[in-house]
Amino acid sequence: MIELAPDRPRWRQVADIIRERIADGTYPPGTQIPSVLKLQEEFGIATATSQKVHRGLRAEGLIYTEPGMGSFVSKDLPERSAEGPGGA
């Protein structure tokens, strides 16, 4: 299990890790990302926290969800600014 820092929201830390995995090619476009359950297992987070990670990444346009299939890295990823997600 990956240790998370106690001073930052857990969902943000996990979302940052998934973003980095997308950026470095660990999860290339079209690749399925870990499910809510898999994120819970890997990071030791609650269901609601894991769901929040997925919602946040969908809102950023980094992933899309196919009902009954899972969540996948978007084929047309949004441009990343030099400052990273969020612009600063």
N, CA, C and O atoms as CSV, one atom per row, in Angstrom:
chain,resi,resn,atom,element,x,y,z
A,1,MET,N,N,0.846,-1.182,0.000
A,1,MET,CA,C,0.000,0.000,0.000
A,1,MET,C,C,0.890,1.243,0.000
A,1,MET,O,O,1.896,1.305,0.707
A,2,ILE,N,N,0.503,2.223,-0.801
A,2,ILE,CA,C,1.254,3.475,-0.899
A,2,ILE,C,C,0.871,4.388,0.261
A,2,ILE,O,O,-0.309,4.615,0.524
A,3,GLU,N,N,1.881,4.905,0.947
A,3,GLU,CA,C,1.656,5.813,2.063
A,3,GLU,C,C,1.310,7.207,1.552
A,3,GLU,O,O,1.953,7.720,0.636
A,4,LEU,N,N,0.299,7.806,2.147
A,4,LEU,CA,C,-0.105,9.162,1.791
A,4,LEU,C,C,0.229,10.107,2.938
A,4,LEU,O,O,0.198,9.720,4.106
A,5,ALA,N,N,0.547,11.343,2.591
A,5,ALA,CA,C,0.903,12.358,3.592
A,5,ALA,C,C,-0.333,12.754,4.395
A,5,ALA,O,O,-1.422,12.857,3.831
A,6,PRO,N,N,-0.187,12.976,5.694
A,6,PRO,CA,C,-1.337,13.325,6.525
A,6,PRO,C,C,-1.776,14.786,6.392
A,6,PRO,O,O,-2.849,15.152,6.870
A,7,ASP,N,N,-0.953,15.626,5.743
A,7,ASP,CA,C,-1.235,17.063,5.711
A,7,ASP,C,C,-1.965,17.537,4.455
A,7,ASP,O,O,-2.195,18.736,4.303
A,8,ARG,N,N,-2.331,16.638,3.563
A,8,ARG,CA,C,-3.051,16.995,2.322
A,8,ARG,C,C,-4.233,16.061,2.161
A,8,ARG,O,O,-4.171,14.910,2.596
A,9,PRO,N,N,-5.315,16.534,1.542
A,9,PRO,CA,C,-6.455,15.642,1.312
A,9,PRO,C,C,-6.020,14.396,0.540
A,9,PRO,O,O,-5.301,14.481,-0.455
A,10,ARG,N,N,-6.468,13.256,1.017
A,10,ARG,CA,C,-6.060,11.981,0.416
A,10,ARG,C,C,-6.484,11.882,-1.042
A,10,ARG,O,O,-5.728,11.377,-1.872
A,11,TRP,N,N,-7.679,12.357,-1.362
A,11,TRP,CA,C,-8.146,12.236,-2.747
A,11,TRP,C,C,-7.268,13.043,-3.690
A,11,TRP,O,O,-7.029,12.621,-4.822
A,12,ARG,N,N,-6.782,14.206,-3.237
A,12,ARG,CA,C,-5.899,15.026,-4.083
A,12,ARG,C,C,-4.563,14.319,-4.320
A,12,ARG,O,O,-4.026,14.345,-5.427
A,13,GLN,N,N,-4.038,13.696,-3.281
A,13,GLN,CA,C,-2.772,12.983,-3.422
A,13,GLN,C,C,-2.900,11.834,-4.417
A,13,GLN,O,O,-2.035,11.644,-5.271
A,14,VAL,N,N,-3.977,11.076,-4.300
A,14,VAL,CA,C,-4.184,9.945,-5.213
A,14,VAL,C,C,-4.413,10.455,-6.633
A,14,VAL,O,O,-3.867,9.898,-7.585
A,15,ALA,N,N,-5.210,11.503,-6.785
A,15,ALA,CA,C,-5.444,12.079,-8.116
A,15,ALA,C,C,-4.122,12.561,-8.718
A,15,ALA,O,O,-3.889,12.374,-9.912
A,16,ASP,N,N,-3.258,13.176,-7.912
A,16,ASP,CA,C,-1.949,13.623,-8.397
A,16,ASP,C,C,-1.120,12.443,-8.898
A,16,ASP,O,O,-0.452,12.541,-9.927
A,17,ILE,N,N,-1.163,11.338,-8.174
A,17,ILE,CA,C,-0.408,10.143,-8.569
A,17,ILE,C,C,-0.943,9.591,-9.890
A,17,ILE,O,O,-0.164,9.235,-10.775
A,18,ILE,N,N,-2.260,9.518,-10.027
A,18,ILE,CA,C,-2.846,9.008,-11.274
A,18,ILE,C,C,-2.521,9.969,-12.420
A,18,ILE,O,O,-2.188,9.519,-13.516
A,19,ARG,N,N,-2.610,11.283,-12.189
A,19,ARG,CA,C,-2.231,12.270,-13.210
A,19,ARG,C,C,-0.800,12.058,-13.669
A,19,ARG,O,O,-0.512,12.084,-14.866
A,20,GLU,N,N,0.097,11.848,-12.713
A,20,GLU,CA,C,1.508,11.629,-13.043
A,20,GLU,C,C,1.676,10.348,-13.861
A,20,GLU,O,O,2.464,10.313,-14.807
A,21,ARG,N,N,0.949,9.311,-13.505
A,21,ARG,CA,C,1.022,8.053,-14.259
A,21,ARG,C,C,0.505,8.240,-15.686
A,21,ARG,O,O,1.010,7.610,-16.616
A,22,ILE,N,N,-0.479,9.086,-15.857
A,22,ILE,CA,C,-0.974,9.393,-17.208
A,22,ILE,C,C,0.101,10.177,-17.963
A,22,ILE,O,O,0.404,9.873,-19.117
A,23,ALA,N,N,0.673,11.188,-17.305
A,23,ALA,CA,C,1.674,12.047,-17.949
A,23,ALA,C,C,2.937,11.282,-18.331
A,23,ALA,O,O,3.530,11.549,-19.376
A,24,ASP,N,N,3.354,10.327,-17.487
A,24,ASP,CA,C,4.608,9.612,-17.783
A,24,ASP,C,C,4.410,8.380,-18.661
A,24,ASP,O,O,5.365,7.664,-18.961
A,25,GLY,N,N,3.159,8.137,-19.074
A,25,GLY,CA,C,2.900,7.033,-19.986
A,25,GLY,C,C,2.625,5.702,-19.323
A,25,GLY,O,O,2.420,4.705,-20.015
A,26,THR,N,N,2.615,5.656,-18.001
A,26,THR,CA,C,2.259,4.421,-17.315
A,26,THR,C,C,0.846,4.001,-17.723
A,26,THR,O,O,0.571,2.820,-17.938
A,27,TYR,N,N,-0.046,4.996,-17.826
A,27,TYR,CA,C,-1.408,4.782,-18.330
A,27,TYR,C,C,-1.554,5.594,-19.616
A,27,TYR,O,O,-1.965,6.753,-19.566
A,28,PRO,N,N,-1.224,5.003,-20.768
A,28,PRO,CA,C,-1.360,5.746,-22.027
A,28,PRO,C,C,-2.824,5.927,-22.414
A,28,PRO,O,O,-3.697,5.252,-21.870
A,29,PRO,N,N,-3.100,6.843,-23.360
A,29,PRO,CA,C,-4.481,7.053,-23.813
A,29,PRO,C,C,-5.152,5.739,-24.206
A,29,PRO,O,O,-4.561,4.892,-24.876
A,30,GLY,N,N,-6.403,5.593,-23.771
A,30,GLY,CA,C,-7.182,4.402,-24.064
A,30,GLY,C,C,-7.015,3.274,-23.064
A,30,GLY,O,O,-7.750,2.287,-23.106
A,31,THR,N,N,-6.041,3.417,-22.157
A,31,THR,CA,C,-5.772,2.389,-21.154
A,31,THR,C,C,-6.739,2.520,-19.983
A,31,THR,O,O,-7.067,3.626,-19.554
A,32,GLN,N,N,-7.185,1.388,-19.480
A,32,GLN,CA,C,-8.055,1.398,-18.311
A,32,GLN,C,C,-7.240,1.769,-17.075
A,32,GLN,O,O,-6.141,1.257,-16.865
A,33,ILE,N,N,-7.792,2.661,-16.268
A,33,ILE,CA,C,-7.134,3.015,-15.003
A,33,ILE,C,C,-7.726,2.139,-13.905
A,33,ILE,O,O,-8.762,1.509,-14.111
A,34,PRO,N,N,-7.084,2.093,-12.747
A,34,PRO,CA,C,-7.610,1.267,-11.661
A,34,PRO,C,C,-9.031,1.677,-11.269
A,34,PRO,O,O,-9.370,2.860,-11.226
A,35,SER,N,N,-9.830,0.685,-10.991
A,35,SER,CA,C,-11.209,0.899,-10.563
A,35,SER,C,C,-11.238,1.528,-9.174
A,35,SER,O,O,-10.211,1.642,-8.505
A,36,VAL,N,N,-12.430,1.932,-8.756
A,36,VAL,CA,C,-12.626,2.473,-7.412
A,36,VAL,C,C,-12.110,1.469,-6.385
A,36,VAL,O,O,-11.406,1.847,-5.448
A,37,LEU,N,N,-12.451,0.206,-6.554
A,37,LEU,CA,C,-12.011,-0.832,-5.616
A,37,LEU,C,C,-10.496,-0.985,-5.625
A,37,LEU,O,O,-9.881,-1.111,-4.566
A,38,LYS,N,N,-9.893,-0.975,-6.800
A,38,LYS,CA,C,-8.431,-1.122,-6.884
A,38,LYS,C,C,-7.712,0.062,-6.242
A,38,LYS,O,O,-6.679,-0.111,-5.595
A,39,LEU,N,N,-8.263,1.272,-6.425
A,39,LEU,CA,C,-7.655,2.434,-5.763
A,39,LEU,C,C,-7.749,2.289,-4.248
A,39,LEU,O,O,-6.808,2.625,-3.528
A,40,GLN,N,N,-8.882,1.790,-3.766
A,40,GLN,CA,C,-9.040,1.567,-2.325
A,40,GLN,C,C,-7.962,0.622,-1.819
A,40,GLN,O,O,-7.347,0.868,-0.781
A,41,GLU,N,N,-7.736,-0.456,-2.555
A,41,GLU,CA,C,-6.747,-1.453,-2.139
A,41,GLU,C,C,-5.324,-0.901,-2.206
A,41,GLU,O,O,-4.532,-1.111,-1.288
A,42,GLU,N,N,-4.999,-0.194,-3.296
A,42,GLU,CA,C,-3.637,0.298,-3.490
A,42,GLU,C,C,-3.264,1.402,-2.509
A,42,GLU,O,O,-2.129,1.464,-2.038
A,43,PHE,N,N,-4.230,2.277,-2.201
A,43,PHE,CA,C,-3.915,3.450,-1.381
A,43,PHE,C,C,-4.519,3.410,0.018
A,43,PHE,O,O,-4.246,4.298,0.825
A,44,GLY,N,N,-5.324,2.412,0.319
A,44,GLY,CA,C,-5.936,2.325,1.647
A,44,GLY,C,C,-6.911,3.447,1.910
A,44,GLY,O,O,-6.957,3.993,3.012
A,45,ILE,N,N,-7.699,3.795,0.893
A,45,ILE,CA,C,-8.662,4.898,1.017
A,45,ILE,C,C,-10.084,4.353,1.018
A,45,ILE,O,O,-10.326,3.208,0.637
A,46,ALA,N,N,-11.009,5.185,1.449
A,46,ALA,CA,C,-12.416,4.815,1.514
A,46,ALA,C,C,-13.053,4.867,0.119
A,46,ALA,O,O,-12.513,5.480,-0.801
A,47,THR,N,N,-14.201,4.216,-0.015
A,47,THR,CA,C,-14.935,4.211,-1.281
A,47,THR,C,C,-15.238,5.626,-1.752
A,47,THR,O,O,-15.012,5.952,-2.917
A,48,ALA,N,N,-15.746,6.467,-0.859
A,48,ALA,CA,C,-16.098,7.839,-1.236
A,48,ALA,C,C,-14.870,8.614,-1.713
A,48,ALA,O,O,-14.971,9.423,-2.636
A,49,THR,N,N,-13.728,8.377,-1.101
A,49,THR,CA,C,-12.489,9.046,-1.496
A,49,THR,C,C,-12.076,8.592,-2.885
A,49,THR,O,O,-11.698,9.410,-3.724
A,50,SER,N,N,-12.146,7.303,-3.126
A,50,SER,CA,C,-11.799,6.742,-4.425
A,50,SER,C,C,-12.737,7.249,-5.522
A,50,SER,O,O,-12.301,7.543,-6.636
A,51,GLN,N,N,-14.012,7.347,-5.201
A,51,GLN,CA,C,-14.984,7.873,-6.160
A,51,GLN,C,C,-14.686,9.335,-6.480
A,51,GLN,O,O,-14.848,9.770,-7.620
A,52,LYS,N,N,-14.252,10.091,-5.476
A,52,LYS,CA,C,-13.926,11.502,-5.668
A,52,LYS,C,C,-12.726,11.652,-6.600
A,52,LYS,O,O,-12.678,12.589,-7.397
A,53,VAL,N,N,-11.769,10.749,-6.511
A,53,VAL,CA,C,-10.619,10.750,-7.418
A,53,VAL,C,C,-11.118,10.595,-8.854
A,53,VAL,O,O,-10.738,11.369,-9.733
A,54,HIS,N,N,-11.964,9.601,-9.088
A,54,HIS,CA,C,-12.493,9.358,-10.434
A,54,HIS,C,C,-13.290,10.563,-10.930
A,54,HIS,O,O,-13.128,10.978,-12.077
A,55,ARG,N,N,-14.147,11.126,-10.081
A,55,ARG,CA,C,-14.940,12.297,-10.485
A,55,ARG,C,C,-14.042,13.468,-10.868
A,55,ARG,O,O,-14.283,14.136,-11.873
A,56,GLY,N,N,-13.015,13.715,-10.075
A,56,GLY,CA,C,-12.109,14.822,-10.344
A,56,GLY,C,C,-11.356,14.647,-11.660
A,56,GLY,O,O,-11.222,15.596,-12.433
A,57,LEU,N,N,-10.869,13.442,-11.913
A,57,LEU,CA,C,-10.140,13.187,-13.147
A,57,LEU,C,C,-11.060,13.273,-14.367
A,57,LEU,O,O,-10.640,13.719,-15.435
A,58,ARG,N,N,-12.317,12.845,-14.203
A,58,ARG,CA,C,-13.301,12.993,-15.292
A,58,ARG,C,C,-13.577,14.467,-15.556
A,58,ARG,O,O,-13.639,14.889,-16.711
A,59,ALA,N,N,-13.743,15.250,-14.500
A,59,ALA,CA,C,-14.025,16.683,-14.644
A,59,ALA,C,C,-12.878,17.403,-15.360
A,59,ALA,O,O,-13.111,18.383,-16.068
A,60,GLU,N,N,-11.657,16.929,-15.182
A,60,GLU,CA,C,-10.490,17.528,-15.843
A,60,GLU,C,C,-10.352,17.062,-17.292
A,60,GLU,O,O,-9.541,17.600,-18.044
A,61,GLY,N,N,-11.134,16.073,-17.676
A,61,GLY,CA,C,-11.046,15.543,-19.034
A,61,GLY,C,C,-9.929,14.535,-19.224
A,61,GLY,O,O,-9.594,14.193,-20.359
A,62,LEU,N,N,-9.342,14.050,-18.130
A,62,LEU,CA,C,-8.255,13.084,-18.228
A,62,LEU,C,C,-8.741,11.661,-18.435
A,62,LEU,O,O,-8.053,10.843,-19.045
A,63,ILE,N,N,-9.934,11.367,-17.922
A,63,ILE,CA,C,-10.485,10.025,-18.080
A,63,ILE,C,C,-11.945,10.120,-18.498
A,63,ILE,O,O,-12.583,11.163,-18.359
A,64,TYR,N,N,-12.456,9.011,-19.011
A,64,TYR,CA,C,-13.880,8.875,-19.302
A,64,TYR,C,C,-14.300,7.503,-18.803
A,64,TYR,O,O,-13.470,6.603,-18.672
A,65,THR,N,N,-15.576,7.344,-18.529
A,65,THR,CA,C,-16.083,6.089,-17.989
A,65,THR,C,C,-17.075,5.473,-18.955
A,65,THR,O,O,-17.978,6.144,-19.455
A,66,GLU,N,N,-16.895,4.192,-19.209
A,66,GLU,CA,C,-17.824,3.400,-20.003
A,66,GLU,C,C,-18.612,2.545,-19.011
A,66,GLU,O,O,-18.042,1.662,-18.370
A,67,PRO,N,N,-19.916,2.797,-18.877
A,67,PRO,CA,C,-20.705,2.015,-17.923
A,67,PRO,C,C,-20.534,0.508,-18.130
A,67,PRO,O,O,-20.654,-0.001,-19.245
A,68,GLY,N,N,-20.258,-0.174,-17.049
A,68,GLY,CA,C,-20.079,-1.622,-17.080
A,68,GLY,C,C,-18.708,-2.067,-17.558
A,68,GLY,O,O,-18.398,-3.258,-17.528
A,69,MET,N,N,-17.877,-1.118,-18.003
A,69,MET,CA,C,-16.550,-1.457,-18.536
A,69,MET,C,C,-15.416,-0.910,-17.670
A,69,MET,O,O,-14.400,-1.580,-17.479
A,70,GLY,N,N,-15.587,0.308,-17.146
A,70,GLY,CA,C,-14.539,0.909,-16.336
A,70,GLY,C,C,-14.202,2.306,-16.813
A,70,GLY,O,O,-14.896,2.883,-17.651
A,71,SER,N,N,-13.122,2.838,-16.262
A,71,SER,CA,C,-12.658,4.183,-16.609
A,71,SER,C,C,-11.354,4.073,-17.371
A,71,SER,O,O,-10.495,3.249,-17.054
A,72,PHE,N,N,-11.218,4.929,-18.395
A,72,PHE,CA,C,-10.096,4.866,-19.317
A,72,PHE,C,C,-9.481,6.241,-19.499
A,72,PHE,O,O,-10.156,7.260,-19.350
A,73,VAL,N,N,-8.179,6.262,-19.826
A,73,VAL,CA,C,-7.493,7.516,-20.109
A,73,VAL,C,C,-8.044,8.061,-21.421
A,73,VAL,O,O,-8.157,7.337,-22.410
A,74,SER,N,N,-8.385,9.347,-21.417
A,74,SER,CA,C,-8.923,9.991,-22.606
A,74,SER,C,C,-7.918,9.927,-23.747
A,74,SER,O,O,-6.711,10.067,-23.551
A,75,LYS,N,N,-8.449,9.712,-24.938
A,75,LYS,CA,C,-7.588,9.654,-26.119
A,75,LYS,C,C,-7.122,11.051,-26.509
A,75,LYS,O,O,-6.021,11.210,-27.035
A,76,ASP,N,N,-7.945,12.059,-26.260
A,76,ASP,CA,C,-7.600,13.459,-26.530
A,76,ASP,C,C,-7.404,14.158,-25.197
A,76,ASP,O,O,-8.320,14.790,-24.672
A,77,LEU,N,N,-6.195,14.037,-24.655
A,77,LEU,CA,C,-5.907,14.631,-23.353
A,77,LEU,C,C,-5.841,16.142,-23.460
A,77,LEU,O,O,-5.316,16.675,-24.438
A,78,PRO,N,N,-6.379,16.848,-22.447
A,78,PRO,CA,C,-6.271,18.309,-22.448
A,78,PRO,C,C,-4.816,18.723,-22.335
A,78,PRO,O,O,-3.990,18.000,-21.778
A,79,GLU,N,N,-4.511,19.907,-22.876
A,79,GLU,CA,C,-3.133,20.433,-22.784
A,79,GLU,C,C,-2.809,20.715,-21.325
A,79,GLU,O,O,-3.639,21.236,-20.580
A,80,ARG,N,N,-1.598,20.366,-20.930
A,80,ARG,CA,C,-1.128,20.663,-19.573
A,80,ARG,C,C,-0.313,21.924,-19.610
A,80,ARG,O,O,0.520,22.107,-20.498
A,81,SER,N,N,-0.546,22.804,-18.645
A,81,SER,CA,C,0.246,24.019,-18.574
A,81,SER,C,C,1.594,23.712,-17.951
A,81,SER,O,O,1.785,22.642,-17.374
A,82,ALA,N,N,2.518,24.632,-18.060
A,82,ALA,CA,C,3.857,24.449,-17.496
A,82,ALA,C,C,3.801,24.314,-15.981
A,82,ALA,O,O,4.678,23.694,-15.380
A,83,GLU,N,N,2.766,24.895,-15.354
A,83,GLU,CA,C,2.631,24.832,-13.906
A,83,GLU,C,C,1.976,23.532,-13.448
A,83,GLU,O,O,1.945,23.251,-12.250
A,84,GLY,N,N,1.448,22.730,-14.388
A,84,GLY,CA,C,0.789,21.489,-14.025
A,84,GLY,C,C,-0.711,21.692,-13.951
A,84,GLY,O,O,-1.220,22.736,-14.359
A,85,PRO,N,N,-1.438,20.680,-13.422
A,85,PRO,CA,C,-2.894,20.765,-13.356
A,85,PRO,C,C,-3.351,21.986,-12.563
A,85,PRO,O,O,-2.765,22.326,-11.536
A,86,GLY,N,N,-4.381,22.625,-13.040
A,86,GLY,CA,C,-4.907,23.772,-12.331
A,86,GLY,C,C,-4.238,25.080,-12.694
A,86,GLY,O,O,-4.736,26.142,-12.321
A,87,GLY,N,N,-3.119,25.039,-13.412
A,87,GLY,CA,C,-2.487,26.256,-13.898
A,87,GLY,C,C,-1.524,26.915,-12.939
A,87,GLY,O,O,-0.786,27.810,-13.350
A,88,ALA,N,N,-1.493,26.516,-11.680
A,88,ALA,CA,C,-0.543,27.132,-10.756
A,88,ALA,C,C,-0.306,26.252,-9.561
A,88,ALA,O,O,0.469,26.610,-8.674
